[in-house]
Structure formats: C-alpha cells, structure tokens
Amino acid sequence: MNQLRHVAFRRAPVLGNELRHVFDQFFAGDIAAPVAAVENAWAPRVDIREEAGRFLILADVPGVALDSIEIQMDKNVLSIKGERPAYTSETEGKYARVERVAGAFKRSFTLPESADAEGITASGRDGVLEIAIPKKAENAPRRITINAAG
C-alpha cells in the first residue's frame, strides 16, 4: 500500500500539468474578458532578508507606480498598500487570455523590537520595491563597579 501511495504522489505534478494542458486546449478558441479589479485580488511576492545592521523587504510590484504605494508603520506593524491598474485597450481588440491580475493589495509585516521605525527608507527600480529597516543600536553590557563604603 505504501508503494502505491508513493507512486501516486510522484505522478501528481505530471497529472496537474496534463490537466492544465487539457484546459488550455479546451479554452484556446474562447475570448476571455479582462478580470475586474477586485480588492486583494493579488498580493506582491516578497523576500525578507536580515542583514547585520538592517532588515530588507523586497516586493515585486510590476505595473504599480511607485509614487502611488503607501507604506505605514504602526505599533511595530509595517503595511504596504497600493494598486495595479487593469490594462484596457478599446482599440486593440478582445483578449484571448488574461493571466495578469490587477487590483488593490495590502501586505502587513510585524517587525521585531530591534527594528528602528524612525529610520525606515524605501526606494524602487525595475518593478521591485525595496524597504530598508535599520536595527536599533544594541545596548552593550556594562560592568557596574561596587563602591566600598567606608
């Protein structure tokens, strides 16, 4: 029985690809309407990296104007909000396929106590938003001397 289950799990990705191929062929002749912009229809993928002196959040935001993105910090929660507009063209015909999702997004991240909210900076290039969050300076342990009374 375990061998049979093992074989079934190994075939699962292959079956998924075959099923996707069948759907693609079945709907190949249909014209699909653009997807309406729905709030939280998509969320940018992010990478979060911790470096020696900072945390770094890299978010994929292709098609989103960087000046329209809101970044807020409230009670150690960093929020990123924005919207990717739907592409519409009245003159170029109907869509044969729509896979790029448009709409509003919001991502939130709870930052550790060591994050310095006052020093957060953001920049962007080539569809990637970069948010740098510096770490607070750690208090070094200090030795306390005892004064002898007398």
Secondary structure by P-SEA (a helix, b strand, c coil): caaaaaaaaaaaaaaaaaaaaaaaaaaccccccccccccccbbbbbbbbbcccbbbbbbbccccccccbbbbbcccbbbbbbbbbbbbbcccccccccccccccbbbbbbbcccccccbbbbbbcccbbbbbbbbcccccbbbbbbbbcc
